[in-house]
Amino acid sequence: MSDRDDEMYRAAVLYYVQGESMDAIARQLGVSRSTVSRSLKQARDTGIVRISLTHPRDASSDVEQEFTERFGVRAQVVSVRESVSDVARLDRVAKVAANAIGEAVDDHTVLGIAWGTTIDAVAAHLLAKPVRGCTLVQLNGAANDSTTGIDYVSNIASRFASAFNAHSVLFPVPAFFDYASTRDAMWRERSIMRVRDTQKKCSLAVFGVGSLVGGLPSHVYESGYFDEEDRAQMARDRVVGDVCTVLLRQNGSWADIEMNTRASGLTPTQLRRIPRRIGVVAGRAKAKPLLAALRAQLMTDLIVDDQTARHVLTMT
């Protein structure tokens, strides 16, 4: 530990554990009060200090309990004013999710992430946590006929990997193959088998829920992954959204959707084998795909804004 890290840690212990004032800490450490203030802020930013809150029972906790009873998930409902924009709503949920993910990651965690607008927002709020031996693995491919997806995904993955000092394993395949037979052949390639073997070792998965509609577009539906014929087929199949770029109907079914035979993401069956699965959802437009994901039993944990959570409960 460097002298600067040691000073941050000592200041944090004195302030958060022993309850000393900043002035008292400054005298003990022989520094200015402003230096103590900066040290405490940096201790929070770097993960030396991690703050958790437990709210008294309120309306949100009643909703959380109802999600547990109906769907068997641990829900954390984030209170957000109805008047805020979709971007601000997502940002507030993403901050809570980033904290929850930090608490869930431990030494030797194998963390799987599915790229998308929501997880990109979460990555921006991750705090560093000093854990060892972690591995980060991409759960779904990102290429299409106009982009490799590497820049977008690697930016998200690098922020997760940096937060947890993790070894990063990317998945360099299309989000959707043109032919199911091509996907089957690719799955036999040793380099891809190595990535898929790492996916099978995941102890924690983090993902959002994609929606075909809404004010804040899901990345997969706005970035050239589907042409008009694909969209018409999704309408015929009554698709409402996706998880890990595997398409879902509102009743949670997915296996007989033809496009899923060409999808590279983990299927619901494969995803359910991961012991802990954190879904992050913001925005009322995500209500239908969220309900689909819950009915498919894709989540063990859910972090969602209160408006979306209540809307889902009215649909069941």
N, C-alpha and C positions, 0 to 999 in steps of 0.2 A: 504493500500500500504506500503511495506517495505521501509526502508531507501534506499536500493539499487535500488528498482523500482523507487522511487522518484528521485534519482540521474539520472537514465537513462532518465526519462521523462523530467526533467529540462534540461539536456544536449541536448536532441532531439529538444525541443522547441527553445532553443537558437541557435542551428545549422541550423535546417531545416526551422523554421518559422521566426526567427529574423535575420538570416544570419551572426551570429557571427563566428569568426574563432575559431579553436580548442584551440589556445593559449589563446584567450580572455576568452573562456569558462572555461579553466583550472584555470585562475586567479580568476574568479567569484566564482567558486565552491571550490577553495582551494585544487585542486588535480593536478596530473601531466597530461601532454598532452596525454601520453599513456593511462591513465585511461579514459580520455574523449573518445579517439578512441575506446577503448574496450566497453565503455558504448553505443556509437552510433551503433556499430556492434551488440551488444546484443539487443538493442532496435529494430533493423531491424529483427533479428532472432526470437524474441519473439512476433512480431506483434504490438509492441507499435508504430513503424513507418511502414507504408505501402506506397510504392512508386508506382505510376502509370505514364505511359508515353502515350502521344498522338502524333503520328507521323504526319508530314505534308503529304499531298496527294502524293502518289507514285504509282508504279506499283501494289504493294500489295493491296492498297486501291481500285484500279480499279477491281481487282479480287474479293475483298470483296463485292463490289457493285454488281458485276455480280451474285454472289451467292444469294444476297438478291433478285435481280430481278427474277432469274430463280427458286429459291427454297423457298423463303420467310424466310430465316434464317439470323440471325446476325452472320456474319463470322469474325473471327480474323485470318488472315493469317500470319504465323510465317516465316520470312525469314531465310533460312538455306542453307549453301553452298551445292552444289550438290555432292561434293566429300566426305562429311562426312559419317560415317558409319550409319547403321540403328539404332544402339543403341544410338549414339550421337544425331541423328535426333529426336528420341523419347524423349530423355532427354530434349532437348531444347523446344520441344512442351509442355512437361509435366510441365516445369517451368512456362511457360506462363499460362497454364491451372490452375495450383495451385493458381496463383495470382488471376485469374478471379473467381475461385470458392470462394476464400476468400472474394472477394468483393460482391459476390452474397449471401453469408450466413449472416443472420441477427438474431436478437433475435427471438426465437421460430420457427426457420426454421425446417421443417421436411425434412431431406436430404436423398434421396435414392441413393445407389451406386450399380453398377453392377461390380462384380469382373472381373479381367483380367489383362493381361500384361500391358496395357496402364494405367489403374487406379492404379495399383501397383506403376508404375513410378511416377504418379501424387502425390500419397500419400507421397512419399519421399521428396517432395518439399513444402508441406503445411507449412504455418506459423501460429503460434497461433493467434487467434483473440478473444478478450474478449467479447463473446456474451453469452446470458443467455437462458435457456429453450430449447435448441436445441435437436432434436432427430435424430439419424442416423439409417437407416434401410437398410438391405440387400435386393436387388431386385430379386435375383435369387439364387436357391440352388447350392451347390458346390460338393455334394458327388457323387461318382461313385463306381463301384464294387471293387476298389482297395484303395480308400481313402475316409475319411469323408469330406475332404476339409476344416476342421475346422481351422487347423493351418494356411493355406494359407489365407483364408478369414479373420480370426480374426486379423491377422497381418495388413492387409490393413485397416480393420474397426477400429482397435485401434488407428491408426495414424490419421484417419479422426476424430474420437471421441475426441482424445486428443487435436487436433488443435482447435476444437470448443466447448470443454467442454461439449460434447453431451452424452446423454444416448444412448447406443447402443442396437439395436434389431437385432439379427442374425436370419437366416432363415435355420434351420437345416433339409433340405430335399435334395434329389438328384437333380443334374442339369437336368437329364432326368430320368423319371421313366421307368421301364421295360414295364409297361402296363398303358394305359390311365385310366383304371378303378381303379388302385391303386392310381393314382394322385387324381381322383375324391373323393375317400374315404378319403385320407389324408386331402383334403381341408375341410372336415367336422369335423376334429379334432379341439377342442377348442383352443389348444395351437398354432396351425398353423393359425386358423382363426384370432387370435390376431395379429400375424405378418402381415397377409394380410390386416387386417383393418388399421394397421399403414402404410403399403404401399399406401393405398388409400388416406391417409392424406398428402402425400408428396407435398411439394410446390416447391421442386427443385430436379432434378435427374441428376446424373453424370454417364456417361458410355463411353466405347470405342466401337469400331467396330471390330468384329472378322473376320479374313480372313482365308480361307482354304489353301492359298499359301503365300509365302513370305520369305524373309531372316530372319525376326524376328518373330518366330512362335507365334500365338495366343495361350494362355494357354489352352483353351478348346479343341483345335485340336491336342495338343501335350502331353496331360497328362492323357490319358487312358479313355476319355469320350466316344469315338466312336470305335467300332470294324470294321472289314473289311466289314461286311454286312451293317453297318450303312453308311459307306463311299460310298459304291456302291449305296445305296438308295439316298443319297444326290446328287450323280452325276446324277441319273435318274431324280431327282426333280429339277435339274439345280440350286442347292443352291450355292451361292457365298460367304456367310458369315452369321454373326448373330449379333444381338443386344440383350443383356440380355439373351443370349443362346436361343433365338428364331430365327429360321433359316429364311433367306430371299433369294429370287431370285433377279436378277439384276433389274427387273422391279418393285421391291418393294412389290410383292405379298408374302404371307406367310400362309394364312388361310387353304389352301388345302394341305399343306405339312404334311404328316402323323406324322413325328417325333415331330412336334409342339404340337400334342395332348398329348404328354408325357413330354413336357418341363415345367419347374417350373418357368421360368422367366416371367415377365410381357409381355403380348402380345402388339403389336403395338397399338391396340385399347385402352388398359389400360394405356400404357405409354403416349399416347397423352393427357390423362386427367390431367397429371401433368402440372401445369402452365408454369414452366421454365425447359428446358431440355438441358443440355450442353453435346454435343458430342465432344470427343477428339480423333483425328486421326493423325497418323504419318506414313509415308512410302507409296511409290507408289503402293505396293502390296495391300493396303487397298482401292484403288480407286473404284473397282467394288462394294464391300460391302458398301462403303460410299455412292455411287450413289444409291444403293438399299435403304439405310436408309433415304436418302434425298427424294426419290420418295415415301417412306412410311410415310413421314412427321413426323419423329421421333424426330427431333431436333428443338428447337427454337434458339439455339446458337451452333456454330461450331468453334472449335479451331483446325487448321490444318496447316501443313507445306506447303510452297508455291509450291513445286514440285507436291505434291499430288493434291493440289487444282487445279492447271492448267491442270493436266492430266484428272481430272474429267470433267472439262469444255469441253475438246476436245471430250469426249464420249457422249455428249448430243446434 
